[in-house]
């Protein structure tokens, strides 16, 4: 049997980059001086995600590699490139590694937990898998945590659940991983096995719509987020993401992700993003306060 110590983390890479994500990551809206830490954070998270989703590694190998990656980030083991790059950016800017470590916790959970009991169980997963991403970006920009974290957490959880709903069939078929809360499936008369069908039966459609509606509630909580951010360019990025997420949730309320395209096409992605960013600028112009530009 291959030892996890002999597996190179680079060998587990999927080849995905920040340009392949469903939502903007360090887009042109982000000021150049903030791009390096955000991209270093993304590359570290991508490496951990690729390990947890790898098709041929055993659960024990995945957990060992995740431990190795985290140890390298904390300077407690041999260097791994994505960990070294992020560690240097954190040291340069006096930022904590805690948000990255929280994400590693989520990826360990992806290896060991394949089902989620209820909505609260899913939100607890989002506490580690999604919320730290936005918190890190806010910290990198020097934003006020008390003013921004609650709305950030709502938006990041919504983005994570949108991805779960979009990819529910693929996650089940490829990874036997089901993020849809088990109690919601049961209440709607749906079974996990129907996620493997080509088209969602009515009970599963009902469960998906109920979860999309709860996700829409999270997005309503997140709407003040962009206006609480001091940095205008970051606020525009958040506005773009918020508007795109709302469009995708509207789509999930009526579409079947097992048989219909739910992900935004390039033109729809750009249009929704541009509109969300523009609305942020318009609101600030009306208030006479644009905020920090760089």
C-alpha positions in Angstrom: 0.0 0.0 0.0 1.3 3.5 -0.9 2.2 5.6 2.2 0.7 9.1 2.3 4.2 10.3 3.1 5.4 9.2 -0.4 2.5 11.0 -2.2 3.4 14.5 -3.5 0.6 17.0 -2.8 1.2 18.5 -6.3 0.2 15.1 -7.8 -3.3 15.5 -6.4 -4.0 18.8 -8.2 -7.1 18.9 -10.3 -5.8 21.7 -12.5 -8.6 24.0 -11.6 -7.7 27.7 -11.0 -9.6 30.7 -9.6 -11.0 31.3 -13.0 -12.9 28.0 -12.9 -15.0 28.9 -9.8 -18.7 29.6 -9.9 -18.2 33.0 -8.2 -15.5 35.7 -8.7 -12.2 35.2 -6.9 -9.7 38.1 -6.8 -11.3 39.6 -9.9 -10.1 42.8 -11.5 -12.3 44.7 -9.0 -9.9 43.8 -6.2 -7.0 46.3 -5.8 -3.7 44.9 -7.0 -2.1 45.1 -3.6 -4.6 42.7 -2.2 -4.4 40.1 -5.0 -1.3 38.3 -3.8 -2.6 37.2 -0.4 -6.1 36.3 -1.8 -4.6 34.2 -4.5 -2.2 32.5 -2.1 -5.1 31.7 0.1 -7.1 30.4 -2.8 -4.2 28.2 -4.0 -3.8 26.7 -0.5 -7.6 26.0 -0.3 -7.6 24.6 -3.8 -4.8 22.2 -2.9 -6.8 21.0 0.2 -10.0 20.7 -1.8 -8.3 18.6 -4.5 -7.0 16.3 -1.8 -10.4 15.8 -0.2 -12.1 15.1 -3.6 -9.3 12.9 -5.1 -10.8 9.9 -6.8 -8.1 7.3 -6.0 -6.8 8.3 -2.6 -8.1 6.4 0.5 -9.7 8.3 3.3 -6.7 7.7 5.5 -4.3 9.0 2.8 -6.5 12.1 2.3 -6.5 12.9 6.0 -2.7 12.3 6.3 -2.1 14.7 3.3 -4.4 17.3 4.8 -2.5 17.1 8.1 0.7 17.5 6.2 -0.5 20.6 4.3 -1.8 22.2 7.5 1.5 21.4 9.4 3.5 23.0 6.5 1.3 26.2 6.8 2.0 26.4 10.5 5.7 25.7 10.0 5.6 22.4 11.8 6.7 20.1 9.0 8.3 19.9 5.6 7.4 22.7 3.2 4.7 22.3 0.7 4.5 25.0 -2.0 0.9 26.2 -1.5 1.4 26.3 2.2 4.8 28.1 2.0 3.4 30.7 -0.3 0.4 31.4 2.0 2.6 31.4 5.1 4.9 34.0 3.6 1.9 36.2 2.7 0.4 35.9 6.2 3.7 36.7 7.8 4.3 39.7 5.5 0.9 41.2 6.4 0.6 40.0 10.0 -2.5 37.9 9.3 -3.6 34.8 11.2 -3.6 31.3 9.6 -6.8 30.5 11.4 -9.1 31.0 8.5 -7.0 28.6 6.4 -6.9 26.1 9.2 -10.7 26.3 9.5 -11.0 25.3 5.8 -8.8 22.3 6.3 -11.2 21.3 9.1 -14.0 21.4 6.5 -12.1 19.3 4.0 -11.4 16.7 6.7 -15.1 16.7 7.3 -15.7 16.1 3.6 -13.6 12.9 3.9 -15.3 11.6 7.1 -18.9 12.9 6.9 -21.0 12.1 3.8 -24.4 13.1 5.1 -25.9 16.1 7.0 -28.7 15.7 9.5 -30.5 19.0 9.2 -30.1 22.7 8.2 -28.1 23.5 11.4 -25.7 20.7 10.7 -25.2 22.1 7.2 -24.7 25.6 8.4 -22.1 24.3 10.9 -20.3 22.8 7.9 -20.4 26.2 6.2 -18.9 27.8 9.3 -15.7 26.0 8.3 -16.1 25.5 4.6 -17.3 28.9 3.4 -17.4 31.7 6.0 -13.6 31.7 6.6 -13.1 32.6 2.9 -14.9 35.9 3.2 -13.5 36.6 6.7 -9.9 36.2 5.3 -10.6 38.6 2.4 -12.0 41.1 4.9 -9.0 40.8 7.2 -6.6 41.2 4.3 -8.4 44.5 3.5 -8.3 45.6 7.1 -12.1 45.8 7.4 -14.0 45.9 10.7 -14.9 42.4 11.7 -17.8 43.4 14.0 -19.4 45.4 11.2 -18.9 42.9 8.4 -18.6 39.3 9.6 -22.4 38.6 10.3 -23.4 39.6 6.7 -20.3 37.9 5.3 -21.2 34.7 7.0 -24.7 34.7 5.6 -23.5 35.4 2.0 -20.7 32.8 2.2 -23.1 30.2 3.5 -25.5 31.0 0.7 -22.8 30.6 -1.9 -21.7 27.3 -0.5 -25.3 25.9 -0.4 -25.9 27.2 -4.0 -22.9 25.1 -5.1 -24.3 22.1 -3.2 -27.7 22.5 -4.9 -26.2 22.9 -8.3 -23.9 19.9 -8.0 -26.1 17.6 -5.8 -26.3 14.9 -8.5 -22.6 15.0 -9.3 -21.5 15.0 -5.6 -23.7 11.9 -5.0 -22.6 10.0 -8.1 -18.9 10.8 -7.9 -18.3 11.0 -4.2 -21.3 9.6 -2.4 -21.5 12.9 -0.7 -24.9 14.4 0.1 -25.1 17.9 1.6 -28.9 18.1 1.3 -30.2 17.9 4.9 -31.6 14.4 5.5 -34.6 15.8 7.4 -35.6 18.0 4.5 -35.4 15.0 2.1 -37.5 12.9 4.5 -40.2 15.6 5.0 -40.6 16.0 1.3 -40.8 12.2 0.8 -37.5 12.1 -1.2 -34.7 9.6 -0.9 -31.0 10.0 -1.4 -31.0 7.5 -4.2 -33.1 9.7 -6.4 -30.0 12.0 -6.7 -28.6 9.4 -9.1 -31.5 9.7 -11.5 -31.4 11.7 -14.8 -34.3 13.9 -13.7 -35.4 14.8 -10.2 -38.7 13.3 -9.2 -41.3 15.6 -7.7 -40.4 14.9 -4.0 -36.7 15.7 -4.7 -37.7 18.8 -6.6 -39.8 19.9 -3.6 -36.8 19.4 -1.3 -34.5 21.3 -3.6 -36.9 24.2 -3.8 -37.3 24.3 -0.1 -33.5 24.5 0.4 -33.3 27.2 -2.3 -35.9 29.2 -0.5 -33.9 29.0 2.7 -30.8 30.0 0.8 -32.7 33.1 -0.5 -33.3 34.0 3.2 -29.6 33.9 3.8 -29.1 36.2 0.8 -31.6 38.7 2.3 -29.5 38.7 5.5 -26.4 39.4 3.3 -27.8 42.4 1.4 -26.4 45.1 3.7 -22.9 43.5 3.4 -21.4 45.6 0.5 -22.6 48.8 2.1 -20.7 48.0 5.4 -17.4 47.6 3.6 -15.1 50.6 3.6 -13.0 49.6 0.5 -15.0 50.5 -2.6 -13.4 47.9 -4.9 -14.1 45.1 -2.4 -17.6 46.4 -1.9 -18.1 46.2 -5.7 -16.8 42.6 -5.7 -19.3 41.7 -2.9 -22.1 43.5 -4.8 -21.3 41.5 -7.9 -21.3 38.2 -6.0 -24.5 39.0 -4.2 -26.3 39.8 -7.4 -25.0 36.7 -9.1 -26.0 34.6 -6.1 -29.5 36.0 -6.2 -29.9 35.2 -9.9 -28.7 31.6 -9.4 -31.1 31.1 -6.4 -34.0 32.4 -8.5 -33.0 29.8 -11.1 -32.8 27.0 -8.5 -36.3 27.8 -7.3 -37.7 26.7 -10.7 -35.0 24.5 -12.4 -34.0 20.9 -11.9 -30.2 20.7 -11.3 -30.2 17.0 -12.3 -31.5 17.6 -15.8 -31.1 21.4 -16.5 -28.2 23.8 -16.6 -28.2 25.9 -13.5 -24.7 27.4 -13.6 -24.5 30.9 -15.1 -23.1 31.1 -18.7 -20.3 33.6 -19.3 -22.5 36.4 -20.6 -25.0 36.0 -17.7 -22.2 35.8 -15.2 -20.7 39.1 -16.5 -24.0 40.9 -16.7 -25.1 39.9 -13.2 -21.7 40.8 -11.8 -21.5 44.1 -13.5 -25.0 45.0 -12.4 -24.3 44.1 -8.8 -21.1 46.2 -8.8 -22.8 49.1 -10.4 -25.6 49.1 -7.8 -23.0 49.4 -5.0 -21.4 52.5 -6.7 -24.8 54.0 -7.3 -25.9 53.7 -3.7 -22.6 55.3 -2.5 -23.0 58.2 -4.9 -26.4 58.8 -3.6 -25.0 58.9 -0.1 -22.1 61.0 -1.2 -19.5 58.6 0.1 -17.7 56.3 -2.3 -15.1 55.0 0.3 -11.5 53.8 -0.1 -10.6 53.1 -3.7 -7.4 51.1 -3.3 
